[in-house]
Amino acid sequence: MNPDLVFAGGHRMWSVLSRAVTVIVLIGVLVSPARGQMATGQLGQQPAPPANPLAGVEVLVTPYFWGPWIDTTINPSNPRIPSASGTVGFDKIFNHLTWVPFMGEVEFRDGPYGVLLDYMHAPLKAGINTRGILFGGGTGGMTLDMGTAMFFYRPIAMPDQYLDVGMGVRAWGFEGGITLNQALLPSFSVTRGTSWADPLIGFRYHHELGNGFGATAYGDVGGFGVGAHIDWQLIGTIDYAVNSSIDLHAGFRSVNFTYSLPNAGADIRMNGPLLAATFRF
């Protein structure tokens, strides 16, 4: 059998099926209101409105600003190559941002259950000095993405304190690139990236201090060799309730992981002050 004919026939059949599905959908859209009107006329009452899936769910949106410094230690797999370490202050990180970073989280709560989603995106770029001989300068950049999803259960809920325990996952993404401008040699660029995900277990404890103030401690640990060898985080904040809808937070955040690269092991520690505001809906 001629394959062109088979292809043409299959294409026509797909076209007919697509049109049929479109007609069925349009008929369903047009008929459904008419049927609803007929039912209303017969029964003499309005149909019940559809249930709101978010009814009773509290939504907490928290944009935040985190200003970490980064401590890095690289341990090459070759024992003849010594380890290297260094610290990059937040002032240098801030000066090398190519765009406004995104930092925020949202939490959905229904009774003792909660789902927390946290995401941070930071694009960085810096100039490279090539002395203008082989290459006419260049740039190097890196993009960091960190996302955390936690499912919480609240076994302790009292007027002045609560405790959440949970499990979840944290995903990491790093992408870096170097571009060298043309001089004696033609321009050159290379881009590489890596990503992984770590299972997590965590807790969160909050205690009211009075006069609108409170304190919150959060911690999680994971990795367990699935992605990173170990991946852990600690957050401590002092909280202030402006009103029933807005809370302010100030504290400290520490995010750390140890991960195996193709030819070395990387130990990364990010620590710095944290400012946030929570809006309740």
Secondary structure, 3 states (H helix, E strand, C coil): CCHHHHHHHHHHHHHHHHHHHHHHHHHHHHHHHHHHHHHHHHHCCCCCCCCCCCCCCEEEEEEEEECCEEEEEEEECCCCCCCEEEEECHHHHHHCECCCCEEEEEEEEECCEEEEEEEEEEEEEEEECCCCCCEEEEEEEEEEEEEEEEEEEEEEEECCEEEEEEEEEEEEEEEEEEEEEECCCCCEEEEEEEEEEEEEEEEEEEEEEECCEEEEEEEEEEECCCCCCEEEEEEEEEEEECCCCEEEEEEEEEEEEEEECCCEEEEEEEEEEEEEEEEEC
